[in-house]
Amino acid sequence: LRRKVTETDLAFNLVPEVFTLPDLQRGYELILGKGVYKANFRDKICEKVVETGEKGKSVTGRKLSQLYRYQFKES
């Protein structure tokens, strides 16, 4: 599972259709069993997500965060 989450887009199946980046990152970290550096994580997924133009609370209930949606691209 750890290998799959780093090599595929599996983690996008673990969050709702519309999500915050911190929520997606938390999913990665839970599967990997370790923290992920925020900037590196965002660089890795930036081409796979698109902003919805809306803001919402993260799962932890913290401040309003930009909401994103997974954008599937065939390679």
C-alpha positions in Angstrom: 0.0 0.0 0.0 2.9 2.4 0.8 4.4 1.8 -2.6 1.1 2.2 -4.4 0.3 5.5 -2.7 3.7 6.9 -3.9 3.5 5.5 -7.4 -0.2 5.9 -8.2 -3.1 8.3 -7.5 -4.5 5.9 -4.9 -4.7 8.6 -2.2 -7.3 10.6 -4.2 -9.7 7.7 -3.5 -9.3 8.3 0.2 -10.6 11.8 0.3 -14.0 13.3 -0.7 -14.5 14.6 -4.3 -13.7 18.1 -3.0 -10.9 18.3 -0.4 -8.2 20.5 1.1 -4.5 19.8 0.5 -3.8 19.4 4.2 -6.5 16.6 4.3 -4.9 14.9 1.3 -1.5 15.2 2.8 -2.7 13.6 6.1 -4.0 10.6 4.1 -0.5 10.2 2.5 1.2 10.5 5.9 -1.2 7.9 7.5 -0.4 5.4 4.8 3.3 6.1 4.8 3.6 6.1 8.5 5.7 9.3 8.5 5.4 13.0 7.9 5.8 14.5 4.5 7.4 17.9 3.9 4.6 20.2 2.8 6.4 21.9 -0.1 7.6 18.6 -1.6 4.1 17.1 -1.3 2.5 20.1 -3.0 5.0 20.0 -5.8 4.3 16.3 -6.4 0.5 16.7 -6.6 0.1 20.2 -8.1 -0.5 18.9 -11.7 -3.1 16.4 -10.4 -5.5 18.9 -8.7 -7.5 21.9 -9.7 -8.9 24.6 -7.4 -12.6 24.8 -7.1 -12.7 28.5 -6.2 -14.4 27.7 -2.9 -13.0 27.5 0.6 -13.9 25.1 3.4 -12.8 23.8 6.7 -10.2 21.0 6.9 -11.1 17.8 8.7 -9.4 19.1 11.8 -11.8 22.1 11.8 -9.1 24.7 11.4 -9.2 27.8 9.3 -10.8 28.0 5.9 -8.6 26.4 3.3 -8.8 26.3 -0.5 -10.8 23.4 -1.8 -9.4 21.2 -4.6 -10.7 18.5 -6.9 -8.7 15.6 -8.4 -8.0 16.2 -12.1 -7.3 12.9 -13.9 -4.8 13.2 -16.8 -4.0 10.3 -19.0 -0.2 9.8 -19.6 
